[in-house]
């Protein structure tokens, strides 16, 4: 089960904006597991001696670090891949292009399809807190499903037939360049 914290937070979209109190959700992280804990657990699960596994872990780490920093997207079996990325400012004139435009360098992890599917299937428990840190609501996977049966979801089911209301017709998705349907999409 994934535990999520929804904290009421003042959100500003620009400096002049007074802001709006919104519930911002993020997963709760319990702790960071130490490398030796991970190696010990992998040793127990695989039957490979801890020392041999530690040597392999270190070698794999060095290979990944070398290849990612050379610009490769490196596959991590069963998990996904790592690649180098960055954030940089854009300029109109080629003469202004310089290393100083790079704001940050980072390594991006892209999970495998198996990991993504596993996450989709996990149950969710959300705890909501107001701006003062007081718990105001709990939402679990079970009552999330029940909540979808009412209100907006029922309205969508009833009006799935299209703008004319005929049942069986598929409603076309709104696209940003299609101004005719702008008030009529979901």
Residue frames as qw, qx, qy, qz and C-alpha x, y, z in Angstrom:
[[0.000, 0.890, 0.456, 0.000, 0.00, 0.00, 0.00],
 [0.379, 0.365, -0.021, 0.850, 1.24, 3.50, -0.86],
 [0.276, -0.730, -0.469, 0.414, 0.80, 6.04, 1.94],
 [0.290, 0.513, 0.227, 0.775, 0.25, 9.59, 0.72],
 [0.216, -0.530, -0.414, 0.708, 0.17, 12.84, 2.67],
 [0.158, 0.691, 0.422, 0.566, -2.12, 15.64, 1.41],
 [0.360, -0.424, -0.332, 0.762, -1.04, 18.87, 3.12],
 [0.165, 0.918, 0.355, 0.062, -3.01, 22.10, 2.77],
 [0.554, -0.247, 0.139, 0.783, -0.45, 24.55, 1.39],
 [0.220, 0.848, 0.077, -0.476, -0.50, 28.11, 0.09],
 [0.659, 0.170, 0.523, 0.513, 0.28, 27.78, -3.63],
 [0.145, 0.810, -0.050, -0.566, 1.37, 30.79, -5.69],
 [0.786, 0.423, 0.374, 0.253, 1.66, 30.61, -9.46],
 [0.462, 0.588, -0.033, 0.663, 3.54, 33.91, -9.72],
 [0.371, -0.052, -0.458, 0.807, 5.07, 36.42, -7.30],
 [0.226, -0.180, -0.011, -0.957, 2.18, 38.90, -7.60],
 [0.617, -0.317, -0.614, -0.377, -0.42, 36.22, -6.87],
 [0.477, -0.542, 0.378, -0.579, -1.84, 36.17, -3.33],
 [0.103, 0.210, -0.969, 0.079, -1.99, 32.40, -3.56],
 [0.768, -0.192, -0.235, -0.564, -4.62, 29.75, -2.96],
 [0.467, -0.359, 0.757, -0.284, -4.81, 27.11, -0.24],
 [0.792, 0.249, -0.429, -0.356, -4.66, 23.75, -2.02],
 [0.844, -0.348, 0.404, -0.058, -4.14, 20.19, -0.80],
 [0.410, 0.676, -0.600, -0.123, -0.76, 19.14, -2.21],
 [0.967, -0.181, 0.142, -0.113, -0.14, 15.38, -2.23],
 [0.325, 0.650, -0.684, 0.055, 3.19, 13.58, -1.96],
 [0.867, -0.117, -0.485, 0.005, 4.14, 10.04, -0.99],
 [0.553, -0.767, 0.293, -0.145, 5.34, 9.50, 2.56],
 [0.654, 0.445, -0.570, 0.223, 8.94, 8.28, 2.67],
 [0.813, -0.563, -0.150, 0.007, 9.74, 6.26, 5.78],
 [0.461, -0.735, 0.395, 0.303, 13.51, 6.27, 5.58],
 [0.556, 0.654, -0.489, -0.153, 16.39, 5.71, 3.21],
 [0.975, -0.198, 0.094, 0.041, 17.65, 2.14, 3.43],
 [0.252, -0.757, 0.552, 0.243, 21.40, 1.81, 3.90],
 [0.549, 0.513, -0.604, -0.265, 23.46, 0.01, 1.25],
 [0.046, 0.268, -0.940, 0.204, 24.47, -2.79, 3.67],
 [0.547, 0.178, 0.599, -0.557, 20.79, -3.44, 4.51],
 [0.714, 0.505, -0.140, -0.466, 19.96, -3.81, 0.80],
 [0.400, 0.486, -0.775, -0.061, 22.94, -6.11, 0.20],
 [0.223, -0.147, 0.881, -0.391, 22.07, -8.26, 3.22],
 [0.665, 0.310, 0.404, -0.546, 18.46, -8.64, 2.08],
 [0.662, 0.557, -0.369, -0.340, 19.53, -9.46, -1.50],
 [0.139, 0.421, -0.890, 0.106, 21.98, -12.04, -0.12],
 [0.438, 0.040, 0.774, -0.456, 19.21, -13.75, 1.85],
 [0.702, 0.463, 0.201, -0.503, 16.82, -13.75, -1.11],
 [0.627, 0.619, -0.413, -0.229, 19.36, -14.92, -3.71],
 [0.966, -0.214, 0.095, 0.112, 21.53, -17.31, -1.71],
 [0.620, 0.572, -0.205, 0.497, 24.68, -15.48, -2.91],
 [0.624, -0.372, -0.348, 0.593, 27.25, -14.79, -0.22],
 [0.099, -0.944, -0.212, 0.234, 27.19, -11.27, 1.13],
 [0.385, -0.601, 0.368, 0.596, 30.84, -10.52, 0.19],
 [0.377, 0.153, 0.709, 0.576, 30.40, -11.67, -3.40],
 [0.117, 0.797, 0.575, 0.143, 27.20, -9.67, -3.70],
 [0.229, -0.878, -0.026, 0.419, 28.90, -6.56, -2.27],
 [0.395, -0.333, 0.536, 0.667, 31.72, -6.87, -4.84],
 [0.264, 0.429, 0.726, 0.468, 29.22, -7.24, -7.69],
 [0.044, -0.893, -0.430, 0.129, 27.13, -4.31, -6.35],
 [0.285, -0.745, 0.174, 0.577, 30.21, -2.04, -6.26],
 [0.352, -0.089, 0.664, 0.654, 31.30, -3.08, -9.78],
 [0.175, 0.640, 0.692, 0.284, 27.82, -2.52, -11.22],
 [0.138, -0.906, -0.245, 0.317, 27.68, 0.89, -9.53],
 [0.320, -0.551, 0.380, 0.670, 31.00, 1.91, -11.10],
 [0.297, 0.200, 0.745, 0.562, 29.90, 0.72, -14.56],
 [0.065, 0.805, 0.586, 0.069, 26.59, 2.60, -14.32],
 [0.219, -0.849, -0.035, 0.480, 28.33, 5.77, -13.11],
 [0.341, -0.326, 0.539, 0.698, 30.87, 5.64, -15.95],
 [0.222, 0.348, 0.762, 0.499, 28.31, 5.01, -18.68],
 [0.008, -0.857, -0.507, 0.091, 25.70, 7.51, -17.47],
 [0.218, -0.806, 0.085, 0.544, 28.33, 10.26, -17.25],
 [0.295, -0.171, 0.645, 0.683, 29.41, 9.44, -20.82],
 [0.400, 0.236, -0.172, -0.869, 25.85, 10.12, -22.02],
 [0.300, -0.064, -0.910, -0.280, 24.46, 6.57, -22.27],
 [0.714, -0.294, 0.064, -0.632, 21.02, 5.50, -21.10],
 [0.146, 0.310, -0.923, 0.174, 21.92, 2.54, -18.87],
 [0.744, -0.269, -0.439, -0.426, 19.49, -0.34, -18.32],
 [0.222, -0.338, 0.767, -0.498, 19.07, -1.63, -14.78],
 [0.374, -0.094, -0.874, -0.295, 17.57, -5.12, -15.17],
 [0.318, -0.483, -0.806, 0.126, 14.12, -5.45, -13.63],
 [0.185, -0.601, -0.380, 0.679, 13.94, -1.77, -12.66],
 [0.351, 0.904, 0.212, -0.122, 14.32, 0.57, -15.64],
 [0.692, 0.362, 0.036, 0.623, 17.08, 2.85, -16.88],
 [0.332, -0.772, -0.082, 0.535, 19.22, 5.82, -15.85],
 [0.556, 0.538, 0.239, 0.586, 20.33, 8.69, -18.06],
 [0.317, -0.257, -0.133, 0.903, 21.95, 12.11, -17.76],
 [0.104, 0.799, 0.497, 0.323, 19.76, 15.19, -18.08],
 [0.323, -0.160, -0.201, 0.911, 19.95, 18.90, -17.32],
 [0.102, 0.888, 0.435, -0.104, 17.99, 22.13, -17.05],
 [0.438, -0.113, 0.184, 0.873, 19.31, 25.10, -19.00],
 [0.224, 0.711, 0.187, -0.640, 18.22, 28.55, -20.09],
 [0.621, 0.491, 0.499, 0.353, 17.43, 29.08, -23.78],
 [0.122, -0.621, 0.131, 0.763, 18.90, 31.92, -25.84],
 [0.634, 0.709, 0.220, -0.215, 18.02, 33.31, -29.27],
 [0.361, 0.840, -0.401, -0.058, 21.57, 34.10, -30.42],
 [0.948, 0.089, -0.238, 0.190, 24.12, 31.33, -31.01],
 [0.378, 0.548, -0.402, 0.629, 26.87, 33.63, -29.70],
 [0.453, -0.560, 0.306, -0.622, 25.16, 33.62, -26.26],
 [0.952, -0.135, -0.258, -0.097, 25.40, 29.83, -25.90],
 [0.153, 0.602, -0.651, 0.436, 27.71, 29.07, -22.95],
 [0.477, -0.097, -0.835, 0.256, 28.22, 26.63, -20.11],
 [0.042, 0.025, 0.484, -0.874, 26.80, 29.23, -17.71],
 [0.558, -0.099, -0.276, -0.776, 23.30, 28.63, -19.18],
 [0.613, -0.142, -0.777, -0.013, 23.18, 25.20, -17.50],
 [0.459, -0.600, 0.171, -0.632, 21.16, 25.58, -14.27],
 [0.669, -0.377, 0.582, -0.268, 21.35, 21.99, -13.02],
 [0.452, 0.319, -0.804, -0.217, 22.66, 18.57, -13.99],
 [0.680, -0.203, 0.497, -0.500, 20.86, 15.45, -12.92],
 [0.059, 0.097, -0.971, -0.209, 20.40, 11.74, -13.44],
 [0.661, 0.020, -0.006, -0.750, 16.90, 10.70, -14.48],
 [0.249, -0.034, 0.965, -0.079, 15.47, 7.28, -13.63],
 [0.609, 0.098, -0.314, -0.721, 12.85, 5.88, -16.00],
 [0.577, -0.147, 0.740, -0.314, 11.01, 2.91, -14.48],
 [0.005, 0.025, -0.917, -0.399, 10.31, -0.24, -16.46],
 [0.531, -0.219, -0.427, -0.699, 6.80, -1.07, -17.65],
 [0.615, -0.271, -0.733, 0.103, 6.62, -3.80, -14.97],
 [0.266, -0.192, -0.491, 0.807, 7.37, -1.28, -12.20],
 [0.257, -0.052, -0.109, -0.959, 4.82, 1.18, -13.61],
 [0.612, -0.247, -0.598, -0.454, 2.15, -1.53, -13.75],
 [0.522, -0.251, -0.706, 0.408, 2.97, -2.64, -10.19],
 [0.072, -0.107, -0.305, 0.944, 2.53, 0.95, -8.96],
 [0.420, -0.149, -0.345, -0.826, -0.82, 1.27, -10.74],
 [0.662, -0.272, -0.666, -0.210, -2.12, -1.81, -8.92],
 [0.334, -0.057, -0.661, 0.670, -1.01, -0.79, -5.42],
 [0.265, -0.789, -0.552, -0.049, -3.70, 0.35, -3.02],
 [0.209, 0.476, -0.127, 0.845, -3.57, 3.94, -1.79],
 [0.415, -0.695, -0.523, 0.268, -4.10, 5.46, 1.67],
 [0.222, 0.551, 0.018, 0.804, -4.25, 9.27, 1.79],
 [0.384, -0.619, -0.498, 0.471, -4.12, 11.27, 5.01],
 [0.174, 0.740, 0.216, 0.612, -5.21, 14.92, 4.67],
 [0.453, -0.438, -0.365, 0.685, -3.81, 17.65, 6.93],
 [0.113, 0.955, 0.262, 0.078, -4.94, 21.28, 7.14],
 [0.380, 0.767, -0.222, 0.467, -2.51, 24.21, 7.06],
 [0.394, -0.726, 0.406, -0.391, -1.93, 23.86, 10.83],
 [0.216, 0.362, -0.903, 0.080, -0.95, 20.19, 10.56],
 [0.550, -0.005, 0.627, -0.552, -4.21, 18.82, 12.02],
 [0.081, 0.075, 0.938, 0.328, -5.50, 15.62, 10.42],
 [0.452, 0.216, 0.126, -0.856, -8.85, 16.36, 8.75],
 [0.862, 0.273, -0.001, -0.428, -9.60, 13.30, 6.60],
 [0.370, -0.327, 0.843, 0.211, -8.44, 9.82, 5.63],
 [0.753, 0.430, -0.145, -0.477, -9.11, 8.29, 2.23],
 [0.523, -0.272, 0.796, 0.138, -8.42, 4.63, 1.46],
 [0.063, 0.127, -0.792, -0.594, -8.56, 2.69, -1.77],
 [0.032, 0.417, 0.908, -0.021, -11.93, 1.21, -0.81],
 [0.110, 0.765, 0.467, -0.430, -13.77, 4.48, -0.18],
 [0.001, -0.460, 0.410, 0.788, -12.04, 6.08, -3.18],
 [0.006, -0.144, -0.880, -0.452, -13.82, 3.56, -5.38],
 [0.001, -0.643, -0.740, 0.195, -17.13, 4.29, -3.64],
 [0.026, -0.667, -0.089, 0.739, -16.60, 8.00, -4.10],
 [0.024, -0.209, 0.624, 0.753, -16.27, 7.59, -7.84],
 [0.064, 0.419, 0.890, 0.169, -19.78, 6.17, -8.05],
 [0.013, 0.795, 0.491, -0.357, -21.39, 9.48, -7.12],
 [0.025, -0.827, 0.010, 0.562, -21.48, 13.00, -8.48],
 [0.196, 0.715, -0.437, -0.510, -19.09, 13.78, -11.29],
 [0.148, -0.208, 0.932, 0.258, -18.36, 10.18, -12.30],
 [0.386, 0.469, 0.776, -0.168, -22.08, 9.38, -12.60],
 [0.322, 0.802, 0.054, -0.501, -22.53, 12.55, -14.70],
 [0.062, 0.557, -0.690, -0.458, -19.71, 11.44, -17.02],
 [0.270, 0.071, 0.955, 0.095, -21.22, 7.96, -17.41],
 [0.392, 0.637, 0.586, -0.312, -24.64, 9.38, -18.27],
 [0.343, 0.866, -0.039, -0.360, -23.24, 11.78, -20.86],
 [0.506, -0.354, 0.661, 0.427, -20.69, 9.51, -22.51],
 [0.624, 0.490, 0.600, 0.098, -22.76, 9.30, -25.68],
 [0.405, 0.273, 0.322, 0.811, -21.50, 12.59, -27.18],
 [0.021, 0.107, 0.156, -0.982, -22.61, 16.18, -27.35],
 [0.470, -0.153, -0.436, -0.752, -25.96, 15.27, -28.95],
 [0.562, -0.236, 0.546, -0.574, -26.72, 12.86, -26.12],
 [0.877, 0.176, -0.304, -0.327, -27.13, 9.81, -28.40],
 [0.736, -0.450, 0.505, -0.037, -26.04, 6.65, -26.66],
 [0.899, 0.160, 0.345, 0.219, -23.35, 4.57, -28.27],
 [0.502, 0.797, -0.082, 0.327, -21.47, 7.41, -29.96],
 [0.716, -0.229, -0.195, 0.630, -17.91, 8.01, -28.80],
 [0.075, -0.983, -0.069, 0.152, -17.18, 11.49, -27.57],
 [0.670, 0.541, -0.147, 0.487, -14.18, 13.03, -29.29],
 [0.605, -0.474, -0.217, 0.602, -11.35, 14.22, -27.08],
 [0.084, 0.992, 0.049, -0.081, -10.67, 17.92, -26.89],
 [0.736, 0.119, 0.046, 0.665, -7.43, 19.13, -28.44],
 [0.260, -0.578, -0.139, 0.761, -5.90, 22.54, -27.64],
 [0.054, -0.137, 0.450, 0.881, -6.24, 23.60, -31.29],
 [0.159, -0.447, -0.787, -0.395, -9.95, 22.71, -31.40],
 [0.078, -0.060, 0.312, -0.945, -11.68, 25.79, -29.98],
 [0.549, -0.250, -0.435, -0.669, -15.21, 24.55, -30.84],
 [0.760, -0.334, -0.555, -0.051, -15.17, 21.97, -28.04],
 [0.279, 0.383, -0.524, 0.707, -13.26, 23.98, -25.45],
 [0.422, -0.298, 0.381, -0.767, -16.21, 24.31, -23.05],
 [0.875, 0.017, -0.075, -0.479, -17.45, 20.82, -23.74],
 [0.659, 0.336, -0.664, 0.108, -14.60, 18.39, -22.89],
 [0.685, -0.614, 0.309, -0.242, -13.63, 16.14, -20.01]]
